[in-house]
Amino acid sequence: MANKPSKQLVNPFKFLKEHVNSQIYVKLKDGSEYVGKLVATDTTMNLILDDAVEVADNGSRLVAKIGRVLIKGSMVEYISFNPSDAAEKALTGM
């Protein structure tokens, strides 16, 4: 009987805290999308982003430059920690 590789469980709050000051992509349950620098989070996964932009079409189109935004944790569908493609497409119009 072969040993199964062990899966390491990750605490999402701890993982988010480790990514403060990182660029992130956030997709909300209402379909809106944001890219910005994660400034702060809390135990309910509320997010504060700086230099945030609202994007559309999976990050390929810039909707609005927002600046600082508070995103309620209960509205988050998912977060990506590799948003550079989405932000670059939106800001350059590609």
Secondary structure by P-SEA (a helix, b strand, c coil): cccccbbbbbcaaaaaaaaccccbbbbccccccccccccccccccbbbbccbbbbccccccccccccbbbbbccccccccccaaaaaaaaaacc
